[in-house]
């Protein structure tokens, strides 16, 4: 969609009181008015932690907060009815919904099974380090609270290929490959083979597993009416699977786009290109290399060369497949992939993803609303940048059109222009710096035109000269967005 903006409508530490779906009911129209076009919602199915689980410890994909399983009926975010109502409310307000899909693993098995397995080297997963022997694994999933409603399939050891918890020893420090079940191909080559991430790893070579996931996709879209997907941990799942899964759903639902973005967590741009090619371009990817550029720039201050900001990023090299972001639930403080962008740089980073032509930007809930929490012996605060994000989205929707010209010619102060089109004739100039206050001469192709700083950082009006050039400035360590009056 033209100038679409996603919001990741959760962070890791939102309260586990079952209130998120009801909160969305109340805020959907407000978010639409702010200019958001899509909400990415967290995993809506029952996790092994029941009503406390963020959703990535998947137990039952068919339990959307309907059955008494894992100690609760509701999920962390609410009940099935509240979820479906929230989706409908948002869609009626004009906002699309992307659902979070976690297919890599299942956790919280109901019973153990005795299985034959061999230990594999964690760092070279193609190398066995033991003989075959019996272990005890929580690989039996009965879903006793749900029974056969929606699906009669029960999961057993043969649905998985790898795990790391041996119930007999009550330890999870060894990597076990289940006998007769092989590691996936078409996955990341890190550690020799990066099929295994956590819990009980699904065997995508098993036709029953693939068939159940195809069926679940049809059931889920039929049930919820979602518009697309955010897909978790794609580097650990054979690349052809989601190509086939999305093809299946798009055909089944009469050619609906069902836009999908995958999480391939790697700074290696070639790995991202490789996955896009291997999956026939069926899904976009989050621009992880760009996130790390923001993280690095925010830590290095004015020693970071701003001219290099987009080098080796997906948004520069394959912009049509890049979903850009500043922060997410995994990178926030106290999380596994912690790599936060420092608060001073976040306005610059959001200007860089929201006000440029390339990429499909995603705003993080905690950067919009703020967050405070305590974990791992630390207090963490994420500050709200809503004031400026709202201004950036408004500028994007009114001025983010037409040709773009870059002025990335200084190590600290950079800028660009958007020149508008016939429907949106206004021009925009953006200038930002990671050093002292700076300015940049930029050609607006509009002689003697007046521009104002929509951020409010600078009160003076800038007038272009008779040739259409203007000298646009911004405060130190900040950004200014100059809009044509």
C-alpha positions in Angstrom: 0.0 0.0 0.0 1.2 3.5 -0.7 3.2 4.9 2.2 2.0 2.2 4.5 3.2 2.1 8.1 3.2 -0.9 10.4 3.1 -0.8 14.2 4.4 -3.8 16.1 1.6 -3.6 18.7 3.3 -5.2 21.6 6.6 -5.5 23.4 8.0 -8.3 25.5 7.1 -6.9 28.9 3.5 -5.7 28.4 1.4 -6.7 31.4 0.3 -10.4 31.4 -3.3 -9.4 32.5 -5.1 -10.3 29.3 -5.9 -6.7 28.4 -4.1 -6.1 25.1 -7.0 -7.2 22.8 -9.4 -4.9 24.7 -6.9 -2.1 24.6 -6.7 -2.4 20.8 -10.5 -2.1 20.6 -10.1 1.3 22.3 -7.1 2.6 20.4 -7.7 1.4 16.8 -9.4 4.6 15.5 -6.7 6.7 17.2 -4.0 4.7 15.5 -5.7 5.1 12.2 -5.9 8.8 12.7 -2.2 8.9 13.5 -1.5 7.3 10.1 -0.8 3.7 10.9 -2.1 1.3 8.2 -1.2 -2.1 9.7 -0.8 -3.6 13.2 1.4 -6.6 13.7 -0.1 -8.5 16.6 1.7 -10.9 18.9 1.3 -14.7 18.7 -2.4 -15.3 19.7 -2.2 -19.0 20.5 -1.6 -20.8 23.8 2.1 -21.0 24.8 3.6 -23.4 27.4 3.5 -20.5 29.9 -0.3 -20.2 29.6 -1.6 -16.7 30.4 2.0 -15.4 31.0 3.5 -16.7 27.8 4.5 -14.0 25.2 3.5 -16.6 22.6 6.8 -17.8 21.2 6.8 -21.0 23.4 4.1 -22.5 21.2 2.0 -25.2 22.7 -1.3 -25.3 20.8 -1.8 -23.3 17.5 -5.5 -23.9 17.6 -6.1 -22.5 21.1 -6.6 -18.7 20.7 -7.6 -18.3 24.3 -10.6 -20.6 24.3 -9.6 -23.7 26.3 -8.3 -24.3 29.8 -4.8 -25.4 28.9 -1.5 -24.7 30.6 -3.2 -23.2 33.6 -5.5 -20.6 31.9 -8.2 -20.1 29.3 -7.0 -16.7 28.1 -3.6 -16.1 26.6 -1.3 -13.2 27.8 -3.4 -10.9 25.7 -6.9 -12.0 26.2 -9.5 -14.5 25.0 -10.4 -15.8 21.6 -13.5 -13.7 21.4 -11.6 -10.6 22.4 -9.0 -11.3 19.8 -11.5 -11.7 17.0 -13.4 -8.6 18.1 -10.2 -6.5 18.2 -9.2 -7.6 14.6 -12.6 -6.7 13.3 -12.6 -3.3 15.1 -9.2 -2.5 13.6 -10.2 -3.6 10.2 -13.4 -1.5 10.4 -11.3 1.5 11.3 -9.2 0.9 8.1 -6.2 -0.9 9.6 -5.0 -4.2 8.4 -3.8 -7.0 10.7 -0.6 -9.1 10.4 -0.6 -12.2 12.6 2.6 -13.6 14.2 3.3 -17.2 12.9 5.6 -19.4 14.9 6.2 -22.8 13.2 9.7 -23.6 14.1 9.0 -25.5 17.3 6.5 -26.7 19.9 7.0 -26.6 23.7 5.3 -27.8 26.8 4.5 -31.4 25.8 1.9 -33.2 27.9 3.7 -36.5 28.3 7.1 -37.9 27.8 8.1 -40.6 25.3 11.2 -42.9 25.2 13.1 -42.2 22.0 16.4 -43.0 20.5 18.7 -40.1 19.9 22.3 -39.1 19.4 24.1 -36.1 20.8 25.3 -33.5 18.2 28.1 -30.9 18.6 26.4 -27.5 19.3 28.9 -25.7 17.2 29.1 -28.2 14.3 25.7 -29.7 14.2 26.6 -32.2 11.5 29.0 -33.9 13.9 27.7 -36.6 16.3 29.4 -36.7 19.7 27.8 -39.9 21.1 26.4 -43.2 20.1 22.6 -43.7 19.9 20.9 -44.1 23.2 17.5 -43.7 24.8 16.3 -40.5 26.2 13.0 -39.3 27.6 11.4 -36.3 25.9 8.2 -34.3 26.2 7.2 -34.9 22.7 3.6 -36.1 23.2 1.0 -33.4 22.8 -2.6 -34.5 23.6 -4.3 -31.1 23.9 -6.7 -32.5 26.5 -8.3 -29.2 27.1 -9.3 -28.8 23.4 -9.7 -32.4 22.5 -10.4 -32.9 18.8 -12.0 -29.5 18.2 -10.7 -27.8 15.1 -8.0 -30.6 14.6 -7.7 -34.2 15.7 -4.0 -34.5 15.1 -1.9 -35.3 18.2 1.8 -34.7 18.1 4.5 -37.4 18.9 8.2 -37.8 18.7 8.1 -38.5 14.9 6.9 -35.0 14.3 10.2 -33.5 15.4 13.8 -33.9 14.4 15.8 -32.3 17.2 15.4 -31.2 20.9 17.6 -30.3 23.8 15.7 -31.3 27.0 16.1 -34.9 28.4 13.4 -35.5 31.0 15.3 -38.4 32.4 18.2 -36.2 33.4 16.1 -33.0 33.7 18.8 -31.2 31.8 18.7 -29.1 28.6 22.3 -28.7 27.8 22.7 -31.4 25.1 21.6 -31.2 21.5 19.8 -34.4 20.5 19.0 -35.6 16.9 16.1 -38.0 17.0 16.8 -41.3 15.2 15.5 -41.6 11.6 14.7 -37.9 11.6 17.3 -35.7 9.9 18.2 -32.0 10.2 16.4 -29.8 7.7 18.2 -28.7 4.6 17.7 -25.2 3.1 18.4 -23.5 6.4 21.2 -21.2 7.6 24.6 -22.7 7.5 25.7 -21.2 10.8 27.0 -23.9 13.2 27.1 -26.2 10.2 23.3 -26.4 10.2 21.1 -24.0 12.1 17.9 -26.0 11.9 17.6 -26.2 15.7 16.7 -23.1 17.7 14.8 -24.2 20.8 12.2 -26.6 22.3 11.0 -29.5 20.1 12.0 -28.6 16.5 9.4 -29.4 13.9 10.4 -31.9 11.2 9.3 -30.1 8.0 10.2 -33.2 6.0 7.3 -35.0 7.6 4.2 -34.9 5.3 1.8 -35.0 8.3 3.5 -31.9 9.9 3.4 -30.0 6.6 -0.2 -31.0 6.0 -1.3 -29.9 9.5 0.5 -26.5 9.1 -1.2 -26.0 5.7 -4.6 -26.8 7.2 -3.9 -24.5 10.2 -3.2 -21.7 7.8 -6.5 -22.1 6.1 -8.3 -22.5 9.4 -6.6 -19.5 10.9 -7.3 -17.1 8.1 -10.9 -18.3 7.9 -11.3 -17.8 11.6 -9.6 -14.5 12.1 -9.7 -12.8 8.7 -6.2 -11.4 9.1 -4.5 -9.6 6.2 -1.0 -11.0 6.4 1.7 -12.5 8.5 4.9 -11.8 10.4 6.8 -15.1 10.3 9.2 -16.1 13.1 12.7 -17.6 12.8 12.7 -18.3 9.1 16.4 -19.0 9.0 15.8 -22.2 11.0 13.1 -23.5 8.6 13.6 -24.8 5.1 13.2 -21.9 2.7 10.9 -23.8 0.4 8.4 -24.4 3.1 7.0 -20.8 3.4 7.2 -20.5 -0.3 4.8 -23.4 -0.6 2.7 -22.4 2.5 2.1 -18.9 1.2 1.4 -20.2 -2.4 -1.1 -22.6 -0.9 -2.9 -19.9 1.1 -2.9 -17.4 -1.7 -4.5 -19.8 -4.1 -7.0 -21.1 -1.5 -8.1 -17.6 -0.7 -8.6 -16.6 -4.3 -5.4 -14.7 -4.9 -5.3 -12.6 -1.8 -1.9 -11.1 -1.3 -1.5 -12.0 2.4 1.6 -9.9 2.7 4.2 -11.7 4.7 7.5 -10.6 6.3 10.0 -13.0 7.7 12.4 -12.7 10.6 15.8 -13.8 9.3 18.0 -12.7 12.1 21.4 -12.0 10.5 23.6 -9.0 9.8 24.9 -10.7 6.7 23.2 -9.1 3.8 24.1 -12.0 1.5 22.2 -14.4 3.7 19.1 -12.2 3.4 19.5 -12.1 -0.4 20.0 -15.8 -0.5 16.8 -16.5 1.5 14.7 -14.2 -0.7 16.0 -16.0 -3.8 15.5 -19.4 -2.3 11.9 -18.6 -1.3 11.2 -17.2 -4.8 10.6 -13.8 -3.3 7.3 -14.9 -1.7 8.0 -12.9 1.4 9.8 -9.7 2.5 12.4 -9.7 5.3 13.1 -7.4 8.2 16.2 -5.3 7.5 18.3 -6.6 10.4 21.5 -5.1 9.0 19.9 -1.6 9.1 18.9 -2.1 12.7 22.5 -2.9 13.6 23.6 0.2 11.8 21.3 2.2 14.0 22.5 0.5 17.1 26.1 1.1 16.1 25.5 4.7 15.1 23.7 5.4 18.4 26.6 4.0 20.4 29.4 5.7 18.4 28.0 9.2 18.4 29.7 11.7 16.1 32.5 9.3 15.2 30.0 7.2 13.1 30.1 8.2 9.4 26.5 8.9 8.5 27.3 8.5 4.8 27.7 4.8 5.4 24.4 4.3 7.1 22.7 2.4 4.3 25.7 0.4 3.1 25.1 -3.3 2.9 21.4 -3.0 4.0 18.4 -4.6 2.5 16.6 -1.3 2.1 19.4 -0.1 -0.2 20.0 -3.4 -2.1 16.5 -4.9 -2.3 14.2 -2.1 -1.2 11.0 -3.8 -2.4 11.6 -6.6 0.0 12.7 -4.6 3.0 10.7 -4.0 6.2 12.6 -1.4 8.1 12.6 -1.1 11.9 14.4 0.6 14.7 13.8 -1.7 17.6 11.7 -4.8 18.4 10.7 -7.2 21.2 13.9 -9.2 20.8 16.4 -6.2 20.7 14.9 -4.3 23.7 16.9 -4.3 26.9 17.1 -7.6 28.9 16.1 -9.7 25.9 18.1 -12.4 24.1 19.1 -10.3 21.1 19.5 -7.1 23.1 21.0 -4.4 20.8 19.0 -1.3 21.7 19.2 2.0 19.8 20.1 4.7 22.2 17.3 7.2 22.9 19.0 10.3 21.4 19.3 8.5 18.1 15.8 7.1 17.8 14.2 10.3 16.3 17.0 10.2 13.6 16.4 6.5 13.0 12.6 6.9 12.7 13.0 9.8 10.3 15.3 7.6 8.2 12.7 4.8 7.9 9.5 6.9 7.8 10.5 9.8 5.5 12.3 8.1 2.7 10.9 6.4 -0.4 12.4 3.0 0.1 11.3 0.3 2.5 8.2 -0.6 4.5 8.6 0.9 8.0 7.6 -0.7 11.3 7.2 1.3 14.5 7.8 -0.4 17.8 5.1 -0.2 20.4 7.5 0.7 23.3 9.1 3.5 21.2 5.6 4.9 20.6 4.0 4.5 24.1 7.1 4.1 26.2 7.8 1.2 28.7 9.2 0.6 32.1 10.0 -2.9 33.5 12.4 -4.9 35.6 14.1 -8.1 34.5 17.3 -9.9 35.2 18.1 -7.6 38.1 17.9 -4.5 35.9 15.4 -1.6 35.6 14.8 -0.7 32.0 13.1 2.4 30.5 12.1 2.9 26.9 11.1 6.5 26.3 8.1 7.5 24.2 8.9 9.2 20.9 5.3 9.5 19.9 5.4 13.3 19.5 7.9 13.1 16.7 6.8 9.8 15.2 3.3 11.3 14.8 4.8 14.3 13.0 6.9 12.1 10.8 4.0 9.9 9.7 1.9 13.0 9.0 4.7 14.3 6.8 5.0 10.9 5.2 1.3 10.9 4.3 1.2 14.5 3.0 4.7 15.1 1.5 6.3 11.6 1.1 5.9 11.5 -2.7 7.7 12.0 -5.9 11.4 12.1 -6.7 14.0 11.7 -3.9 17.4 13.3 -3.9 20.1 12.4 -1.4 22.7 14.7 0.1 24.8 12.2 1.9 28.0 14.2 1.5 29.2 14.9 5.0 30.3 12.4 7.8 27.9 13.9 10.3 25.2 15.9 8.6 23.1 14.3 5.9 19.8 15.2 4.2 17.4 14.4 1.4 14.5 15.9 -0.4 11.1 14.6 -1.6 9.7 16.7 -4.4 6.1 15.7 -4.5 3.8 14.7 -7.4 0.7 16.0 -9.1 -1.6 14.8 -6.3 0.7 15.8 -3.5 2.6 18.9 -4.9 4.3 19.9 -1.6 8.0 19.4 -1.2 9.9 18.2 1.9 13.5 18.5 3.0 15.0 16.4 5.8 18.3 17.1 7.5 19.8 15.3 10.5 23.1 15.2 12.3 24.9 13.0 14.8 27.3 15.9 15.7 26.9 19.6 16.3 24.1 21.6 14.7 24.4 21.5 11.0 22.9 22.7 7.8 22.7 21.6 4.2 22.1 23.4 0.9 19.5 21.3 -1.1 17.7 22.0 -4.3 13.9 22.0 -3.9 13.3 23.0 -7.5 10.9 25.6 -6.2 12.2 29.2 -6.5 11.3 31.6 -3.7 9.3 29.1 -1.7 8.9 29.1 2.1 9.6 26.0 4.3 8.9 25.5 8.0 10.4 22.9 10.4 7.5 20.7 11.3 9.3 19.2 14.3 9.3 22.7 16.0 13.0 22.4 16.6 13.7 25.6 14.6 11.3 28.5 14.5 12.7 30.4 11.5 11.3 30.1 8.0 13.6 29.1 5.2 13.1 30.6 1.8 14.6 29.1 -1.3 16.5 31.4 -3.7 15.6 32.2 -7.2 17.3 28.9 -8.4 15.2 26.8 -5.9 18.1 26.1 -3.5 17.6 26.5 0.3 19.9 26.2 3.3 18.1 23.8 5.8 19.5 23.3 9.3 18.9 21.1 12.3 20.0 21.2 16.0 22.9 19.1 17.2 22.2 15.4 17.5 18.8 15.8 16.1 16.6 16.1 13.0 14.5 18.7 11.3 11.8 18.1 8.7 11.1 21.1 6.5 7.8 21.2 4.7 6.7 23.6 2.0 4.2 26.1 3.3 
